[in-house]
Amino acid sequence: MKLILSVCHDNNYKIRRDGVIFLKEYFKLNKAEVVKGSRLQNVYLNELIDFINDEDSHIRIDAIEAFAEILDHLDEETV
């Protein structure tokens, strides 16, 4: 988990892009586990919000796609 968090906040564009792509693919493959776990609220959503606010448009687009993977499983208040 520490590695993922450090990737998400790295100054290098390519590393951040790899991080957001990883989250997107992880959500696709493990959607059921992700939405049931406590890490979604405590870790993943905060990181996705950071990626959505990234300076690079490609990272923002990937973050929105990752968010779309789990959007149906979030309650209205969280969204």
Buried (B, 14 or more C-beta within 10 A) or exposed (E): EEEBBEBBEBEEEEEBBBBBBBBBEBBEEEBEEBBEEEBBEEBBBEBBEBBBEBEEEEBBBBBBBBBEBBEEBBEEEEE
